[in-house]
Amino acid sequence: MALLNELESRCGSKCELCSSKGTLAAYTVPPKSGNLIEEQVAVCKTCLDQINNHEDLDTNHWRCLNESIWSQVPAVQAISYKLLKRLTSEEWAQDAINMMYMDEATREWAELGGEAGLVHKDSNGQVLETGDTVILIKDLDVKGANFIAKRGVVVRKIRLVTDNVDQIEGKISGQQIVILTEFVKKQS
């Protein structure tokens, strides 16, 4: 509860994305844990519903990101970037991304974990993050290459496919390939 009070104080009881007043919720910007106020943003119900809705985004609502990208709060910058990446079919969103300035650490955070609200999980339901090590749980015929990736192969330093929670990228036998998350388990 103390974190939410600090968050409301920081944002002046306004949504940090669209500036609307009303009931706010704390949203943890992935892939952070949410244990610190610096990892959270205060959002209204409309923004939260849109963040968690992977298919139908109200592009007119998200024009507010043209303002929020200039926030001094890294979490607001990171979520704004993630949402704009989901809207790249819109010319105004591409322009906003090109205008954004973030320090290097904030940009890395914004690019980690894929899009806002999207979470990559392995075959056991464990959350995957960029840089994780996974093990193949099934022999995979690698299309476009002349080899089969054998069950038990370790794939280090994976990258998440930003627009598809069912796919990751990794190197096997020196080749960068796309792997379905259902065929891997995270190495502890």
HELIX and SHEET records of a PDB file:
HELIX    1   1 ALA A    2  CYS A   11  1                                  10    
HELIX    2   2 ILE A   37  GLU A   39  5                                   3    
HELIX    3   3 LYS A   45  ASN A   52  1                                   8    
HELIX    4   4 HIS A   61  CYS A   64  5                                   4    
HELIX    5   5 LEU A   65  SER A   68  1                                   4    
HELIX    6   6 PRO A   74  ARG A   86  1                                  13    
HELIX    7   7 GLU A   91  MET A   99  1                                   9    
HELIX    8   8 GLU A  104  GLU A  111  1                                   8    
HELIX    9   9 THR A  181  PHE A  183  5                                   3    
SHEET    1   A 2 LEU A  24  THR A  28  0                                        
SHEET    2   A 2 GLN A  40  CYS A  44 -1                                        
SHEET    1   B 3 VAL A 154  VAL A 155  0                                        
SHEET    2   B 3 VAL A 134  LEU A 136 -1                                        
SHEET    3   B 3 VAL A 184  LYS A 186 -1                                        
SHEET    1   C 2 LEU A 140  ASP A 141  0                                        
SHEET    2   C 2 ILE A 148  ALA A 149 -1                                        
SHEET    1   D 3 ARG A 159  LEU A 160  0                                        
SHEET    2   D 3 GLN A 167  ILE A 172 -1                                        
SHEET    3   D 3 GLN A 175  LEU A 180 -1                                        
END                                                                             
